[in-house]
């Protein structure tokens, strides 16, 4: 007996793989909702994250609420798989929810941690409120912007500059996902002597934690300040790189992430990411 009856004429057939041992769907269930752990196909949540539709966690939430359509069929059961080239569309309600998600740019001062409070130091998110919003920001503070707001990347407690906080899983994945290639630019004040070989090593050739670092762009900004452009963000990476070539960092400021610049955002203040800005 065929457990996957053909869809009515004119209705696209979803390419979903079912676990062989799963019971046949009931008369009211769609074949698209059948769970599976079969290795054929990809989990729909994974496909959605890879395509930048949302984060995997958000994808699971949308699937549970029935807000995801694959090849024209509604999917509402976690674990459903589909062909790698399946057409995946979010329902209007999900798109409207994404449009309300806030991304905030903060000029983090020294003394605040990027994430959760630790060792008596407050998280940077406590600086986000109506009193610390940049005066010229065209969007005014919305209390809902604080719900689920999390840092997309880190900036050490003794560093200052541009920190991104977001509710949007798409932004977080773009900035800190495993395949992220977004540039981060820093101005780094140093003490010590750096010869040509040391500068060459900062650009390419150093290892941290037993693994080679990706190529960087490092050059002198002035007589005591270096400019670093990185495409990765290991813990205290710049400070540790400088130590390996005999330098000591006395000040570190992040001034750009992708195409978004710190600009004239005052220290300790924040603003919303503008619609015309992209990382």
C-alpha positions as CSV (number, residue, x, y, z in Angstrom):
1,X,0.0,0.0,0.0
2,X,1.3,3.5,-0.8
3,X,1.7,5.6,2.4
4,X,2.4,8.7,0.4
5,X,-0.6,9.4,-1.8
6,X,-0.1,11.8,-4.6
7,X,-1.2,15.3,-3.9
8,X,-4.2,16.7,-5.7
9,X,-3.7,18.0,-9.2
10,X,-2.0,21.4,-9.3
11,X,-0.6,21.1,-5.8
12,X,3.3,20.8,-5.6
13,X,4.6,17.7,-4.0
14,X,6.9,18.3,-1.0
15,X,10.2,16.3,-1.1
16,X,10.2,15.1,2.4
17,X,11.9,11.9,3.6
18,X,10.0,9.7,6.2
19,X,11.5,7.3,8.7
20,X,10.8,3.8,7.4
21,X,9.5,2.6,10.7
22,X,7.2,5.5,11.3
23,X,3.4,4.8,11.2
24,X,1.5,5.9,8.2
25,X,0.0,9.4,8.6
26,X,-3.6,9.6,9.5
27,X,-6.3,10.9,7.1
28,X,-6.0,14.4,8.6
29,X,-2.2,14.6,8.6
30,X,0.0,15.9,5.8
31,X,2.9,13.8,4.6
32,X,5.0,17.0,5.1
33,X,4.6,16.7,8.9
34,X,6.0,13.1,9.2
35,X,9.0,13.1,11.5
36,X,12.2,11.3,10.5
37,X,15.8,10.7,11.5
38,X,16.6,9.2,8.1
39,X,20.0,10.4,6.8
40,X,18.5,11.2,3.4
41,X,17.6,14.8,2.9
42,X,18.4,17.6,5.4
43,X,16.6,18.9,8.4
44,X,14.5,21.8,7.4
45,X,15.7,23.9,10.3
46,X,19.3,23.4,9.1
47,X,18.4,24.4,5.6
48,X,16.7,27.5,6.8
49,X,19.7,28.6,8.8
50,X,22.1,27.9,6.0
51,X,20.0,30.0,3.7
52,X,19.9,32.9,6.2
53,X,16.2,32.7,6.7
54,X,16.6,32.6,10.5
55,X,18.6,30.8,13.2
56,X,18.0,27.0,13.8
57,X,16.3,27.8,17.1
58,X,14.0,30.3,15.4
59,X,13.3,27.8,12.6
60,X,12.2,25.2,15.1
61,X,9.9,27.7,16.8
62,X,8.4,28.7,13.4
63,X,8.0,25.0,12.4
64,X,6.1,24.2,15.7
65,X,3.7,27.1,15.0
66,X,3.1,26.0,11.4
67,X,4.7,29.1,9.9
68,X,7.0,27.2,7.4
69,X,6.1,26.0,3.9
70,X,8.2,23.6,2.0
71,X,7.5,23.2,-1.7
72,X,4.0,24.7,-1.0
73,X,3.2,22.4,1.9
74,X,2.9,23.5,5.5
75,X,5.4,21.8,7.9
76,X,4.6,21.8,11.6
77,X,6.6,18.9,13.1
78,X,10.2,19.1,14.3
79,X,12.7,16.8,12.6
80,X,11.1,16.9,9.2
81,X,13.6,16.6,6.4
82,X,13.5,17.9,2.8
83,X,15.6,17.8,-0.3
84,X,18.6,20.2,-0.3
85,X,17.0,22.2,-3.1
86,X,13.5,22.4,-1.6
87,X,11.7,25.7,-1.8
88,X,11.3,27.0,1.8
89,X,9.1,30.0,2.5
90,X,8.1,31.7,5.8
91,X,4.5,32.6,6.5
92,X,3.7,36.3,6.6
93,X,3.3,36.2,10.4
94,X,6.9,35.0,10.8
95,X,8.2,37.6,8.4
96,X,6.4,40.3,10.4
97,X,7.9,39.0,13.6
98,X,11.4,39.2,12.1
99,X,10.8,42.8,11.0
100,X,10.1,43.7,14.6
101,X,13.4,42.2,15.8
102,X,15.9,44.8,17.0
103,X,19.6,45.0,16.3
104,X,21.5,47.6,18.4
105,X,24.9,49.1,18.0
106,X,26.6,50.0,21.4
107,X,29.8,51.9,22.0
108,X,30.9,49.7,24.9
109,X,33.0,51.3,27.6
110,X,35.8,49.5,29.4
111,X,34.6,47.6,32.5
112,X,31.5,46.0,31.0
113,X,31.4,42.4,29.8
114,X,29.8,41.5,26.5
115,X,27.5,38.7,27.7
116,X,26.2,37.7,31.1
117,X,27.5,39.3,34.3
118,X,30.7,37.8,35.7
119,X,33.1,38.6,38.6
120,X,31.0,41.5,39.7
121,X,31.0,43.2,36.3
122,X,27.8,44.2,34.6
123,X,26.8,43.0,31.1
124,X,26.8,45.6,28.4
125,X,23.1,45.2,27.8
126,X,22.4,47.3,31.0
127,X,23.5,50.3,29.0
128,X,20.6,50.0,26.6
129,X,17.7,52.2,27.6
130,X,16.0,55.5,26.8
131,X,18.5,57.7,28.7
132,X,21.6,56.3,26.8
133,X,20.1,56.3,23.3
134,X,22.0,58.4,20.8
135,X,20.1,61.6,20.5
136,X,20.0,61.7,16.7
137,X,18.8,58.1,16.3
138,X,15.6,58.4,14.2
139,X,14.0,55.3,16.0
140,X,13.0,55.9,19.6
141,X,13.5,53.3,22.3
142,X,11.0,50.4,22.4
143,X,11.0,48.4,25.7
144,X,10.3,45.2,23.6
145,X,13.8,45.6,22.1
146,X,15.3,44.3,25.4
147,X,13.6,40.9,25.3
148,X,16.1,38.2,24.2
149,X,18.7,40.8,23.3
150,X,22.1,39.1,23.1
151,X,25.6,40.0,21.9
152,X,26.6,38.9,18.4
153,X,30.3,38.5,19.2
154,X,32.4,39.5,22.1
155,X,34.5,42.5,23.1
156,X,36.7,42.0,26.2
157,X,36.1,43.7,29.4
158,X,39.2,45.9,29.0
159,X,38.4,46.8,25.4
160,X,36.0,49.4,24.0
161,X,34.2,50.1,20.8
162,X,31.5,48.7,18.6
163,X,29.4,45.9,20.1
164,X,26.4,44.4,18.3
165,X,23.4,43.2,20.3
166,X,20.5,41.6,18.5
167,X,17.2,39.7,18.8
168,X,17.6,38.5,15.2
169,X,19.2,35.1,14.7
170,X,20.0,36.0,11.1
171,X,22.3,38.8,12.2
172,X,23.9,36.6,14.9
173,X,24.7,33.8,12.4
174,X,26.0,36.3,9.9
175,X,28.5,37.7,12.5
176,X,29.5,34.7,14.5
177,X,28.5,31.7,12.5
178,X,31.2,29.1,11.7
179,X,31.3,30.3,8.1
180,X,31.3,34.0,8.8
181,X,33.8,36.0,6.8
182,X,32.7,39.5,8.2
183,X,35.7,41.8,8.8
184,X,36.2,43.4,12.2
185,X,38.5,46.4,12.4
186,X,40.4,47.5,15.5
187,X,42.7,50.3,16.5
188,X,45.3,48.9,19.0
189,X,47.7,51.0,21.0
190,X,50.9,49.0,21.9
191,X,54.2,49.2,23.7
192,X,57.4,47.5,22.6
193,X,59.4,47.1,19.5
194,X,58.1,45.5,16.3
195,X,60.4,44.7,13.4
196,X,59.4,43.7,9.8
197,X,59.4,40.0,10.6
198,X,57.1,40.6,13.6
199,X,54.7,42.6,11.5
200,X,54.7,39.9,8.8
201,X,53.8,37.3,11.5
202,X,50.9,39.4,12.7
203,X,49.6,39.4,9.2
204,X,50.0,35.6,8.8
205,X,51.9,32.9,10.4
206,X,50.9,32.8,14.1
207,X,49.1,30.1,16.0
208,X,46.8,30.2,19.0
209,X,45.8,27.1,21.0
210,X,47.7,24.9,18.6
211,X,45.8,26.1,15.5
212,X,47.0,28.5,12.8
213,X,45.2,31.8,12.6
214,X,43.5,33.0,9.5
215,X,45.4,35.7,7.5
216,X,44.9,39.2,9.0
217,X,45.6,42.7,7.8
218,X,47.8,44.5,10.2
219,X,49.6,47.8,9.6
220,X,50.8,50.8,11.5
221,X,48.2,53.5,12.1
222,X,50.7,55.9,13.7
223,X,53.9,55.5,15.7
224,X,52.3,53.7,18.7
225,X,49.1,52.3,17.2
226,X,48.4,49.4,15.0
227,X,45.3,48.8,12.8
228,X,44.0,45.2,12.8
229,X,41.4,43.7,10.4
230,X,40.4,40.2,11.4
231,X,37.9,37.6,10.1
232,X,37.8,35.6,13.3
233,X,37.5,36.3,16.9
234,X,39.2,34.0,19.3
235,X,39.2,34.9,23.0
236,X,41.6,37.9,23.6
237,X,43.0,37.2,20.1
238,X,44.7,40.5,19.4
239,X,46.3,40.8,22.8
240,X,47.7,37.3,22.5
241,X,48.9,37.8,19.0
242,X,50.8,40.9,20.1
243,X,52.4,39.1,23.1
244,X,53.7,36.5,20.6
245,X,55.7,39.2,18.8
246,X,56.9,41.0,21.9
247,X,54.3,43.7,22.2
248,X,52.0,44.7,25.0
249,X,48.5,46.1,24.3
250,X,47.7,49.2,26.3
251,X,44.4,50.1,24.5
252,X,42.0,48.3,22.1
253,X,39.0,49.8,20.3
254,X,36.8,48.1,17.7
255,X,35.8,50.7,15.1
256,X,34.1,48.6,12.3
257,X,32.2,45.4,11.8
258,X,31.6,44.7,8.1
259,X,30.4,47.9,6.5
260,X,29.0,49.2,9.8
261,X,31.3,51.8,11.5
262,X,31.3,53.0,15.1
263,X,31.5,56.5,13.7
264,X,30.4,59.3,16.0
265,X,28.4,57.1,18.4
266,X,29.3,58.4,21.9
267,X,31.0,56.2,24.5
268,X,28.3,54.4,26.6
269,X,25.5,55.2,24.1
270,X,23.7,53.1,21.6
271,X,21.5,53.3,18.5
272,X,19.4,51.0,16.3
273,X,20.9,49.5,13.2
274,X,19.4,51.5,10.3
275,X,17.5,49.8,7.5
276,X,20.1,51.0,5.0
277,X,22.9,49.4,6.9
278,X,24.2,45.9,6.2
279,X,27.1,44.0,7.8
